[in-house]
Each structure stands twice: as structure tokens, then as C-alpha cells.
Amino acid sequence: MSKNTSPTLRLIDRWKVLDMLGISESTLERLMVREIDFPLPRRISSRTVRWVEHEVQAYILSLETVDYFGQTG
């Protein structure tokens, strides 16, 4: 029996996206317009959009890591 390796498809609202990223609504809107790699939401109905959770998680993991303390080699 083989394991299913595809991610679970879970749709999340903008509030969950904001919480996952720790950003404001205006920053989310800016990311949607300016950041080519930011995942696009899916339209659920005429007034409702949702993001695919694993796409948001992948975006987070793709962000540049930062040496917060600026230590060198």
C-alpha cells in the first residue's frame, strides 16, 4: 500500500492568512499586488475568496532567512 504524499487541501480565509504571516491587512493587499510568488486566493463565491493553506505555508518556507544578530563566520 502506497502513502498519499499530496498535501491536504484546506481553504483558509484572510484572517488565518494574516495570522499565519503576522501581518496587517494592508500588508497582505500589498503582497497580493507586488509579490509575484505570493499565492493567489481562490474564488468560492461572488464575494468570498480563500487561500489554499499549503500554498501559504510554502510561501512562508520560501522566505529569505535572516541572520538576526548579524554574526559573521
N, C-alpha and C positions, 0 to 999 in steps of 0.2 A: 504494500500500500504506500503510495507516494504522498508526501506532505504538500499541502497547498501553500505556496510561498507568496501568493499575491496578498497585498495589504487589505485589511478590512476597509470597506468603503463606508465612511461615516461622514455625513454632511454636518458642518458646523456653521453657526451664524457669526455675524461680525463681532458680537460681544466676546465670543470664545476666541476668535482670531486676535482681537485686541488684548485679551488676557494672556494668550499664549506668547505673544510678542512683547507684551509690556509697553504698548504704545498708545497714543491718543487716536481719536477718530480722524483728526486732520492728518496725522502722520500716515495712517492707513490709506486715506484717499491719495496722499502724495505718492506712496509706494505703488498704488494701483496705476497711477498715471506715468510715473517716471522710471520705475524699476522694471526692466524688461523680463527679469527672471521671477518676479513675484507672481504667484498663481492667480489665475482669474477665477472669479466666482461663477457658479452655475445658476442659471435662472430656473427657479422652481415654479413660480407663477408670475403674473404680470407685475407684482410688487414685492416679490421675495427672491433673494439670492442667498446661496450658501456656498461655502468653500469645502473642498474635499480635504479632510483632516490630514491625511498622509502627505498631500502636496504642500500644505503649510509646514508640516514637520520637516519635510525635505528642504524647503526653503531655509528654515531655521538652521538646519545642519550645514547648509551650503555657505552660510555667512562666514566672513573672514574672522579668524581668531585673532585676539589682541593680547599682546604681552602687556598686561595692565601696569606692571611696575617698571616697564622699560629696561629690564635687565638684559644685558648682552652677554654672549657666550662665555 
